[in-house]
Amino acid sequence: MNCPFCLKTIEVSGAAPAFCPWCGKALSASPEDGFAAELASAVAQDDPVKQHELLMDLKRRYPDQPEVERRLLYLGRMYERGGKPDFYRIPFWSLCALDKNAPVFPREREKMLASFFGNPEVERVAALFDDREAFLDEYYRYMCASFVDMFLKHANRNMMFLSFRRSERDVCARCAKQMQDILRAAEQSPLVPEAQRARLISSLRLGFEDVFGVSLP
């Protein structure tokens, strides 16, 4: 099914979700309906600091709404400011460990993937939903789409040539080639838990399609 608001595809393996996992809007209510409208407004914020403030306010006022917890999980720690640079604030940054060209040491790659697959917050929030597997499918897909968008599509090496912006078609082609290497790593890396390998590979493919609107071969 497709979200009537953001138009992104929503995979449904069981009961239809009440909210779009991408934009956070209610699928069975109008955008003006109370909590749904407030959640949609919070998620629409481009500033992570402001988004976090609004989500925390919703969490206080709607303590029984698991969708707020989902969106806080998706946000990670990107709202934090100051201190030493810390890429772990970005919840999907750890997936860069699958990119052989990423400038990280082998030991750091192990730490990155361990932090992604062993994040206790994922299991805590998943327990709030009736269908744990559907939640994990949506979580992985969102993380992978966000990873593709930030670290592939908008990476300078893919987006720019000297001082010129590449065409969308060229960017897509370059990212597709890079994604093939990432998929091979996801298939072969001993750092990827076997229990999550198939879900990760599927989510990487779906995430690429969500960002570029085309499927990988």
C-alpha positions as CSV (number, residue, x, y, z in Angstrom):
1,M,0.0,0.0,0.0
2,N,1.0,3.6,-0.5
3,C,0.8,6.4,2.1
4,P,-1.7,9.0,0.8
5,F,0.4,11.8,2.3
6,C,4.1,11.1,1.3
7,L,3.2,8.5,-1.4
8,K,5.9,6.1,-0.2
9,T,5.3,2.4,-0.4
10,I,4.4,0.6,2.9
11,E,5.1,-3.1,3.1
12,V,2.2,-4.8,4.9
13,S,2.8,-8.3,6.2
14,G,-0.2,-8.4,8.6
15,A,-2.7,-5.9,9.8
16,A,-2.6,-2.5,8.1
17,P,-0.5,-0.1,10.1
18,A,-2.2,2.9,11.8
19,F,0.6,5.3,10.9
20,C,3.0,5.7,7.9
21,P,6.5,4.6,9.0
22,W,8.0,7.2,6.7
23,C,6.2,10.4,7.4
24,G,4.4,9.4,10.7
25,K,1.0,10.5,9.5
26,A,-2.1,8.6,10.4
27,L,-3.4,6.4,7.6
28,S,-7.0,6.2,9.0
29,A,-7.6,9.8,10.0
30,S,-7.4,13.2,8.5
31,P,-4.3,15.3,9.2
32,E,-6.3,17.6,11.5
33,D,-7.1,14.9,14.0
34,G,-5.4,15.6,17.3
35,F,-2.4,13.3,18.0
36,A,-2.0,12.4,14.3
37,A,-1.7,16.0,13.3
38,E,0.7,16.8,16.1
39,L,2.9,13.8,15.3
40,A,2.9,14.7,11.6
41,S,3.9,18.3,12.4
42,A,6.8,17.1,14.6
43,V,8.1,14.6,12.0
44,A,7.9,17.3,9.3
45,Q,10.5,19.4,11.2
46,D,13.8,19.5,9.4
47,D,15.7,20.7,12.5
48,P,16.5,17.6,14.6
49,V,16.6,19.7,17.8
50,K,13.1,21.1,17.2
51,Q,11.8,17.7,16.2
52,H,13.2,16.1,19.3
53,E,11.6,18.8,21.5
54,L,8.2,18.2,19.9
55,L,8.5,14.5,20.1
56,M,9.4,14.6,23.8
57,D,6.4,16.9,24.4
58,L,4.2,14.4,22.7
59,K,5.7,11.6,24.7
60,R,4.8,13.4,27.9
61,R,1.2,14.1,26.8
62,Y,0.6,10.8,25.0
63,P,2.5,8.3,27.0
64,D,0.6,5.3,25.5
65,Q,1.4,6.2,21.9
66,P,4.1,3.8,20.6
67,E,4.5,5.8,17.4
68,V,6.2,8.6,19.3
69,E,8.8,6.0,20.5
70,R,9.2,4.8,17.0
71,R,10.0,8.3,15.7
72,L,12.4,9.0,18.6
73,L,14.2,5.8,17.7
74,Y,14.4,6.9,14.0
75,L,15.8,10.3,15.1
76,G,18.6,8.7,17.2
77,R,20.8,11.3,18.8
78,M,20.9,13.7,15.8
79,Y,19.5,16.4,18.1
80,E,22.6,16.5,20.3
81,R,24.9,19.5,19.8
82,G,28.4,20.4,21.0
83,G,31.2,18.2,22.2
84,K,33.5,16.0,20.1
85,P,32.3,14.9,16.7
86,D,30.3,11.7,17.1
87,F,28.9,10.0,14.0
88,Y,27.1,7.5,16.3
89,R,24.5,10.3,16.8
90,I,23.3,9.3,13.4
91,P,21.4,6.0,13.9
92,F,22.1,4.7,10.4
93,W,25.7,5.8,10.1
94,S,26.9,2.4,11.3
95,L,25.7,0.9,7.9
96,C,28.7,2.7,6.4
97,A,30.7,-0.2,7.8
98,L,29.4,-2.2,4.8
99,D,31.0,0.2,2.4
100,K,34.5,-1.0,1.6
101,N,35.5,2.6,0.6
102,A,34.4,4.1,3.9
103,P,37.5,5.5,5.7
104,V,37.2,3.4,8.8
105,F,39.5,0.8,10.3
106,P,38.5,-2.9,10.5
107,R,38.0,-2.8,14.3
108,E,35.8,0.3,13.9
109,R,33.7,-1.5,11.4
110,E,33.1,-4.3,13.9
111,K,32.1,-1.7,16.5
112,M,29.8,0.1,14.1
113,L,27.8,-3.0,13.1
114,A,27.7,-4.3,16.7
115,S,26.1,-0.9,17.7
116,F,23.5,-1.2,14.9
117,F,22.4,-4.8,15.4
118,G,22.8,-4.7,19.2
119,N,21.0,-1.5,19.9
120,P,18.8,-2.3,23.0
121,E,16.4,0.6,22.1
122,V,15.3,-1.3,19.0
123,E,14.0,-4.2,21.0
124,R,12.5,-2.0,23.7
125,V,10.5,-0.1,21.1
126,A,9.6,-3.2,19.1
127,A,8.1,-4.7,22.3
128,L,5.5,-1.8,22.3
129,F,4.0,-3.0,19.0
130,D,1.8,-6.0,18.4
131,D,3.8,-7.3,15.4
132,R,7.5,-7.3,16.2
133,E,8.5,-8.6,12.8
134,A,6.6,-5.9,10.9
135,F,8.1,-3.3,13.2
136,L,11.6,-4.6,12.5
137,D,10.9,-4.7,8.7
138,E,9.8,-1.0,8.8
139,Y,12.7,0.0,11.1
140,Y,15.4,-1.6,8.9
141,R,13.8,-0.2,5.7
142,Y,13.8,3.3,7.1
143,M,17.4,3.1,8.3
144,C,18.5,1.7,5.0
145,A,16.6,4.4,3.0
146,S,18.1,7.1,5.2
147,F,21.6,5.6,4.8
148,V,21.2,5.6,1.0
149,D,19.9,9.2,0.9
150,M,22.6,10.7,3.2
151,F,25.7,8.6,2.5
152,L,25.2,7.6,-1.1
153,K,22.9,10.0,-2.9
154,H,24.2,13.1,-1.2
155,A,27.9,12.1,-1.0
156,N,30.1,14.5,-2.9
157,R,31.8,11.7,-4.8
158,N,28.4,10.6,-6.3
159,M,26.7,14.0,-6.5
160,M,29.5,16.3,-7.8
161,F,32.1,16.2,-10.5
162,L,34.7,19.0,-9.8
163,S,32.3,21.9,-9.2
164,F,29.5,20.6,-11.3
165,R,26.4,18.7,-10.1
166,R,25.9,15.4,-11.7
167,S,22.6,14.5,-13.4
168,E,20.1,12.5,-11.4
169,R,20.6,9.6,-13.8
170,D,24.3,9.7,-13.3
171,V,24.0,9.9,-9.5
172,C,21.6,6.9,-9.5
173,A,24.0,4.9,-11.7
174,R,27.0,5.6,-9.5
175,C,25.0,4.8,-6.3
176,A,23.7,1.6,-7.8
177,K,27.2,0.4,-8.5
178,Q,28.2,1.3,-5.0
179,M,25.2,-0.4,-3.5
180,Q,26.1,-3.7,-5.3
181,D,29.4,-3.7,-3.3
182,I,27.5,-3.0,-0.1
183,L,25.0,-5.8,-0.8
184,R,27.9,-8.2,-1.3
185,A,29.3,-7.2,2.0
186,A,25.9,-7.7,3.6
187,E,25.7,-11.2,2.1
188,Q,29.3,-12.2,3.1
189,S,30.3,-10.3,6.2
190,P,30.6,-12.3,9.4
191,L,29.8,-9.1,11.3
192,V,26.2,-9.3,10.1
193,P,24.1,-11.6,12.4
194,E,22.6,-14.5,10.4
195,A,19.2,-13.9,12.0
196,Q,19.1,-10.4,10.4
197,R,21.1,-10.9,7.2
198,A,18.1,-11.5,4.9
199,R,16.2,-8.6,6.4
200,L,19.2,-6.3,6.0
201,I,19.7,-7.3,2.3
202,S,16.0,-6.9,1.5
203,S,15.9,-3.5,3.3
204,L,19.0,-2.2,1.5
205,R,17.3,-3.0,-1.8
206,L,14.0,-1.5,-0.7
207,G,15.7,1.6,0.7
208,F,17.5,2.2,-2.6
209,E,14.2,1.9,-4.4
210,D,12.5,4.3,-1.9
211,V,15.2,7.0,-2.5
212,F,15.7,6.6,-6.3
213,G,12.4,5.2,-7.4
214,V,14.1,2.3,-9.3
215,S,14.9,-1.2,-8.4
216,L,18.4,-2.6,-8.3
217,P,19.1,-5.4,-10.8
